[in-house]
Amino acid sequence: MRRSRKLCVLLACALVGSLLNGCGGNTDQPSGGELAIGVTSFADTLEPTEQYFSWVVSRYGVGETLVRFDEEGELAPCLAESWAVSDDHLTWTFQIREGVKFSNGDMMTPEMVKSSLERTFNLSPRAATFFEPVAMEVDGQQLKITTSEPVAILPGSLADPLFLIVNTSVDDSIFAMEGPVCTGPYAVESFSPTNACVVVRNEYYWGGDVPLDRVTFKCVDDQTTRSMALQTGEIDIAYNLKTENVVEFEGNPDYRIQKLESLRSTYAFMNQNGVLGDLALRRALIRALDKETYCSVLLEGGATSGKAPVPPTLDFGFDELSDENAYDPEGAKALLAKAGYIDLDGDGFVETPSGEPLDLEFVIYTSREELNVYAQAAQANLRDVGIRVTLNTVSYETLLDMRDAGTFDLLIWNVLVANTGDPEKYLRENWYSTSPSNQAGYNNPEVDTLLDRLAAEFDEDARRTLVMQIQQHIMDDAAAVFFGYETTYLFSNSRVTGVQMYPMDYYWLTKDVALAGVHDA
């Protein structure tokens, strides 16, 4: 990913007191000690092929991939030292790093890498949405992956935590509750889905000294409670705090705040297999939403107002895209009336053109406070134009099940839009007509054609044009509500060094995270 062209992420380190290490990791750290990190509950197992739970395995410093993203969002070597593609763009060759051991001491070989990737493709329906290999072959220290069609984003796909490398020579039935055996700087000691995950130093880590003895990830879903836990010293790092928490810490030399205009988008799927199959209703719904106020006032500037699939932090033409469904509540009412949505019983809410009650179920989940803000504000705006919305708040795991089953009208989603280095995978996963994740029923043959062209396009300028065309179709089709693109924060105690925010938020605990002044006995 060429930074000057695609990635415009702004990362700011706010100095809340004196900082010893700036924004980057410090590889010359004292070692030893323990710390606690406050997180929102996310995974009910550590089996990396289930749902998106591999992200936890990566974030907790346990799992690693062949390729990774650096602090600038660029692809970098990890378990593969280098890679290259053949002239016909069908075969990628990865030079597998030598001398790497799994956390149980077993040597990682190219054959084991191949076996791990095969396991992922066998167990995860999501794997084939990245690419489908027709062959994987080991040649000495090299792994060769061949596809039937060119896949421009294949190295970036292998940087997604879904493809982290696990030891397949052990009993993998233990992975769910005891954690997979991987190559990262830490290994799982214990795991309780709604309580905590404890990891300990991997004594066999290939990438250098690991500073900490033990790290506990505590599940603290409530944002206020998570902030208080950092203030009282119960935790040392807090993820997913928001703009309103800044005032609690700024100016205090005991804390450090990092801020990132992120690559995350919050949006809502609209299920076209039900009443939202009506384009007029979807357009009216979007026009009723004052997203600028949601982001600038209700979230106190904690997000940028949304309109398109890809946020402006990536250079894919955000300002050039036309938004025919911008905020216009009177226009929304006119659209509804013209399409036959009339309040027949005088209760303030419209019925469908066939005279049936209209009550849209909006499914949200509990672990991100801003999602509730968006949903309640949307409910109020839609009430003003006569559309009844009922909120259904569930756990993240339940939301995944409801999404997969297609049992919703509206369903909130918060996702990294460039998990392979650019938006192709995100766009294909959600809006390609036959994608397993497209349970909302979106189907535009032109979008399918453009996505197929994008998959085989290696020229960055041509890719940008294709992504812009795809986005415009999705916006014109009113396929989803793009609420906003969040600003993310990382709050930490000043005694913690080496903490770094990444545009691709796969890496929370790395070998660089340490405690200032702590040494092994």
N, C-alpha and C positions, 0 to 999 in steps of 0.2 A: 504494500500500500504506500503510494507516494505521498508523503506528508504534505508537501506544498500544494498538492492537488485535492486531496480527499479529507485529511484530518485537520480540523480546526479546533481541537479540544483545548480549552483553557484550564490550566491547573494552577491554583494559587495556594501557596503555603502561608497562612496567616500566622505571624509570630505572636503567640500568646505568651510573652515572656521570652527569655533567651533560648535560642535553638542551637544545639551543638552541631547538628548534622544536616541542616538545610532540608530540602525536599527529598533527596535521594537516600538510598540505602547505604549503610556504612558496613563494608565487608571486614573492617578491622575492629570487631566488637569484643568486649569482655563477654565471658560465657558463664552459663549457669543460671539458676533461678527459675521461677515460675511466674506466669501471668495469666490473667483471665480476660476474655474478650466477650462483650455482649453482642448477641446477634438475635435476629428473629428466627423462629422455627421455620424450617424450610423442607426438610427431608424426613420421611418416616422410615427410610432405610438408607444404608450406605452402598447398596448395590448400584454401581455406576451406570448400568444399562437401563435402569428404571427411570422413567420420566426425565427430569432434569437434575436428578440427585447427584450426578457426577460433578456438578458445580461445587457442591459442598466438599466433596473429596479433594478437589483441587484447591478450593479456598482455604481449607484447613491444613494445607501443607503436606498432604498425604500423596496425592496423585500427580503425575507429570505426563506430558504428551511429547510426541516426537518434535513438534514445533511449538513455539510459544510466542506471545506478544510482549514487546518491551514497553518501557515507560512512555514511549512516543506512539505506541500503537502499531509499530512495525513488526513484521515477522522476524523471529530470531531463532537460532538453533537451541534445542534442548536435548532430548534423547537422540535426536538425529543431528549430526554435525553439519550436514549440508544436504542439498537436494537439487535435482535438475530434471528437466523434462525433455523428452525425445523430440526430434524434428517434426514428427507427425502429431505431437501434443497428446499422445495416447498413453505413454508410459513415463511415470515419474520414478526416479531412482533416489532413494534415501540412504545416505551413509550413516549406519547405526553406530552410535558412540560406544567405544570399547571401555571396559573396566567398570561398568555400572552394575551395582548389585541391588536386588530388592531388599526390603527391610528385614527379611528373614535370612539374609546372607546369600541367597541363590544368585548366581550370575545371570544378568539379562543378556540374552543372545538374540541375534536377528530372528532365529526360529521362534523364540518366545514372543518377540514383538509381533510377528506374523500371527501366531496363535491368539494373542490378545486381541488384535484387530478382527480376526475371524470370529472370536467370541462376541465381540460387540455387534457385528453384523448379524450374527445368528440370534441374538437376544433382544436387540433394540430395533423396533420399527422405525425409529428416527434416523438410524444410521444411513439407510438407503436414500433419505431425503438430502443428504450431503453429496454422495456419489455412490455408484455401484461398481465395484471392481469386477472385472471378468477374470482376472488372475492376480495372485500375489506370489512372488517367487523370491527365494533367498539365493543370493550369489555372493558367497564369502561374507563380508561384513555389510553387504548392501541388501536392501529390501526394495524390490521393484513392484510397483502397483500399476496395473494396466486397466484402462477403461475402454468401453466400446466407442465412446464419443469423447471429444476433448472436454476436460473439466478445469477451467482456468483457476478456480479457487480451491483446488485439492490440497495444497500445503496448508492454506488457512483453515480448511475444514478439519485437518488433523490437529490443529491447535485448539479446537473446541474440546472441553473436558470430557465429552462423551467418549472420545478416543484415547483417554488416558490409558497407559500401559499397566496391566495387572499381571501378576504371576499366575499362569494357568496350570502350573504343575501342583498347586495346592488345592485343597478342598474349597471350592468357591461357594459352597452352600453357607459358609460362615460370613461371607462378605456383607450380607444385609445388616447384621447386628454387631459383628465384630470388626467390620471394615475390610476392604480389599488389601492385599499385599502389593504394595507399589514401590516406587523408587524415590519418593519425595523426601524432604528433610525430616518429616515426622511420620510416625505410625500410630494407628488408633490403639488406645489403651482401653477405653470404654465408650459406650454410646447409648444414650437414652433419647429417643426421638423428640420428646417434648421438654426435655430437661437440659441435658448437656452432652457434649462430646469432648473427651479428654484425649489429647495426643501427647506422645513422648518422643524424645529425640531418636531419630533413626541412626544408630551407630554405624551403619554401613553406607551412609550417604556419600554419593560420588562427587558432589559439588562443593566440598569444603566443609569447614567446621560448622556445626549447628549450635547456636549459642544457648538455647533454652533447654532446661531439663523436661519441662512439662508445660502444656498450655491447655486451659479449659475454655471451651466455647459454651457460654451459658445462654440458653434460650430465654430471652426477655422480650416478649412480643410487644408489651406496652411501651410506647415511646417515652412517656414521662418517667416510668419506672427505670427504663434503660439509662436515661439521663441522670437520674438520682443515683443509680448504681455507680456511675463514673465519678460523680461528685463525692460519694462516700468512700470510694476506694474499693468497692466490691469487685469492680472490673477496671481494667487498665486501658481498654480500647472499646469504643462504642461505634458500631456500624448502624447506618440508616437513621441517624438523627437528622433533623431538618433545620431550616432557616430559623424557626422560632427558638431553637435551642442555642443559637449562637450567643445570645445575650447572657446566657447562664455561665459561659466560659470565657468570652473574650475579655482581654485585659488581665486575666489571671495567669501569672507565670507558671503555674503548675500544669497548664494544659496547652495542647497544640491543636490547631484546627487546620484541616486541609479541605479545599473546595474544588469541585470539578464540574464544569459544564459538560454533562455526560453524554454518552451515546445511547441513553435509555429513553424509551418512549412509553407513555401510558396511553392506552387506547382501549376502546371497547368494540368487540366483535358484535355485529348485528346479524342475527340468525335469519338467513333468507329462506330457510325451510319452513318458516312460520309466517305470521302476519307481516314481518319485516321483509318479506319477499317483494313488497310493494315499494318501488323506487321512490314514489312521491312521499310516502310515509317516512322513509329513511332520510330523504332530503329535508323534509320539514323538521324532523327530529334534530338534525345537525344544526340547522339554521336557528333553532330555538336556544342554543347553548352559548352562553357568554363566557367563553373559555379564557379570554383575556383577564376578566375579573377573577376567575378561579385561580389563575396562576399568579397574578400580580398582587391581589388583595387577600384572598382567602388563604393562599399558600405563602403570602408575604414575600413574593418574588422568588420562591423556591422552585419555580419551573418557568419555562418559556412556552407561551401559548402555542398550541398545535394546530396544524391544518393538513399535513402531509405525512406519509409513512416514514420518511427519513428526516431526522432533525437537522437544523441548520449547522450543527457542529460538524457535519460531513458535507463536503462540497458536491452535492448532487442537485443543485438548482433550486433550493428551497424558495428563494425570492422570485424565481422565474416562473413558478407554477401558479396556475390560475385557480382561485378558490371560489367557485360559484355558490358554495354553501356556507359562506361566511355569516357571522352573527346577524340575524335579521328576523326578530320575532314576529313582526307584522307579516313579513313574507312567508314565514312558516305557517301562520294562520291561514293565509290566502291559499297556499299550496294544499293544506288539509281540506279546506272547503271545496276547492276545485276538484279534488280527488274523491269527494263524497264522504269525508269524515265530519259528521255533524253531531252535536250534542242533542240527542233526541229526548232524553228524559230530564234535562235541565239540571243535572248534578254538577255541571262545570267540566265534565269530561266527554270527549267525543266517542261515538260508537264507530264501528267499521262501516264501510259502504253497504255491507249486507245487513247492518243493524245489530251486529253482535257487540257485546262489551269489549272494549280495548283496554287491556291491563298488561303492560310489559314487565316481565320479570327481569330485574337487573341483578346479576350475580357478582358479588365482590368478595374479596378475602381479607383476612383479619390482620396480616402481619405487616402491612404498609399503611400507615395512618392517612397518607394523602389520598389513597384510593377512596376512603370513606368520604373525604372532603369533596372530591370530584363527584361521587355518586349522589350525595345529598344535594349538592348544588344543581346537578343535572335534573334530579327529581323535581326540585322547586321550579326551575326554568321551564320544564316540560309541563308542569301543572299550569303554568301561566298561559300556555298555548292550548291547553285542553287535553294533553296526553297524560294518562294515568301510568305511573311507574311504581312498582313495588320492589323494594330492595330485599335481597336475600344474601345475608352475610354468612360466609362459610369459611372453613379452614382452606389453606392453599391446596392441600392434598384432595379435598373434596371438590374444589374448583377444577382441578385437573381432570377428575373423573367426569364432572358435568360437561366440561369442554369436549372431552373425547366422545362422550355419549350424545353431544348436541342437544342437551336438555336445558336450554336457556333461550331468552330473547336477546338480551344484552349481557355481555360477560366481560368484565374488566381484565386487562392484561398489561403487565409491565415487563418490558423485555429490552435486552441489548440488541440494537438493530444491526450491528456489524460483527457478529460473533465469529466470522471467518476473515475479517479484515475489510469487508465491504458489505453492502446490504443484500447481495443476491440471495443468500441462503434464507434470510429473514423474509424477503418478498416471496420467494418460492414456497416456503413452508406454510405461509398464511394465506396466499392468494392464488396459487396454482390450482387449477380446477380439481386435479386428482390427488393433491397432497393429502396424506393421512391426517394431517393437522388441520385441514380446511373443513371443519365440521360446521361452519357457518353457511356453506353452500354457495360461496362466491364462484361464479363461472363466467369468464370473459375470454373467448377464444383468442382475441388479439393479445391479451396479457400472457396467455400461455405461449403464444408464438414468440413474443418479445423475451420472455424468460428463457425459452429454449435457445434463442440467439445469444442471450447474455451468458449462458453457461459455457459456450464455446468461444467467447470473445476475449482475447488476451490484450487488446489495445485499450488503454485506460480512458482515452477520450471517447472512444466508441462505447465503452461500458457506461460512462457518465450519461451519454445521450440516451441509451437504452433504459437506464434506471429512471431518468426523468420522464420518459414516455410511459413507463409502467406506472409510476406514481400518479401521473395525470389521469390515466384510466381509472385507477382505484379511487381517486378523489371524485371524478365525474360520476362514477357508479355509486357513490355514497356507501362504500363497502364497510367502513368502520368510522367510529368517532375517535379522532386523534385529539385527545385532551391536552397533552403537554409533554415537554421534554425536561426531565427533572435535573435540577442541580443537586449533586450528591456531596455529602460531607463525611469526613472522617475525623472523629474527636479522639484524642488520646492523652494519657498522662505524660508529662514531659520526661518522666524517667524512662519511657519506652523510646528506643532509638531504632532507626532503620525502617520505620513504617512508611509505606509508599502507596499512593493511589495510582491505579492503572486505568486507562480508558476502557480496556477490556477487563471487566472486574472479576476475573477468574482467580486472582492472586491476593489473598489477604495475609496469610501467615507464610512468610518466606524465610530463608536461612539468614536474611539480614536483620530480622526483627530481634532485638535484644533489650536487656535492661542495663541502663547506665550504671557503672560502678559495681556490677555484679561479676564475680569471678568464681571459677571452679575452686572448690576447697583443695 
